[in-house]
Amino acid sequence: MEDYRDNNEIYSKRVKAGKRTYFFDVKATRGNDYYLTITESKKRYQENGFTYEKHKIFLYKEDFEKFVNTLTETVNYVKTELMPDFDFSQFNHYDEEEENTMKWE
């Protein structure tokens, strides 16, 4: 499996979500500017074994505020307008063991 960790990686957080894992990585450019990559990784079974399908978004500092505001607004719309009776808090758990495992497994 290809190792996607770069030498320019500054900070990384992982969120396991069922069959998907999301990686939030802060990286630095050569000029010491920072950007965020958000990667969705899905484990897929193929004839020769498992493989990982990855999709990546690059988010640059000038878009952070707009991105966070729009994401928050969109999530709140789903919670309040489309699914007001759904208990989203049932998914609010954190597994410390996940934090201690290898990043791209």
N, C-alpha and C positions, 0 to 999 in steps of 0.2 A: 504494500500500500504506500502511496506517495505521502511524504511528510509535508504538510502544508504550513508548518510553523516557520516563520521567517525570522531572520536575525533582527529585523526592525520591529518586532512585536514588543510592546511596552506593558500591556495589561490584557488579561483574558478572563472571561466568565462564560460558563456553560450552563445551559438550561435543558434538562432532559424533559421531553414532552411526549410520552407514549413512544411511538415508533420513530419519532424525530428527535434530533438534538439541535439546539441553536447555539452558536458560538458568537460572542460579542468580543471582538478583538480591537484594541487600540494599537495603532501602528504609527511609526514615525517615517517621514520622508528623509532624504539625504540632507535637506535644509532645516531639519528639526521642526517641521510642521507636523501636525497630527491629524489622523483621520480614523474612522471606525469602519470595520468590516463586520457585516452580519451574515453568518453562514448558516444555512439550513442543511443538515445532513440526514439522509434517510438510508437505512440499511435495507438492501435489496438482495433477494436470493436469486442466483442464476445457476445454470447447470454446473458450472465449475466452482461453485461456492458463493460466499457472500461478497457483495461489493457495496460501496457507498456512493450514493448519488448526492452531489453537492450543488447548492445554488448560493451565490454570493452577491451581496449588495455592498457597494462602497459608499460611505457617507462622509462628506467633507464638512469641515467646521462651519463654513458659511451656511450650511443647510441644517445643522443640528437643531436649532430652535424651531424652525418650520416643521421638521420631521417629527420631533417630539410632540409639538402642539397638535399636529394633524393626527398622529397616531392616538394620542390621548382622546381627542375629540371623536374619532371614529370608534374606538373601543367604548367610550361612554355612550355613544349613540346606540350601539348594539345592546349594551347593558340596560339602558333606560327606556329606549323606544321599541326595540325588537324583542327583548327577552327580560322584561322587568321582573318577572316572577322567578327567574332562574337564580339559584344560589351559586354564584361564581366563587364564593369563599371556600367551597369544598375542594378547590384545586390549589389553595394557598398552603402548600407544604414545601419544605426545603429538606433535602436529603444530604447531610454532610458527607456521606460516603461517596456521592457523586462527585463532589469537589476534589476528592483525593485520588480519582482514577485518571488514567492517561487521557490526554485531550482528544485525540482522534481515534479512539477505539471504536 
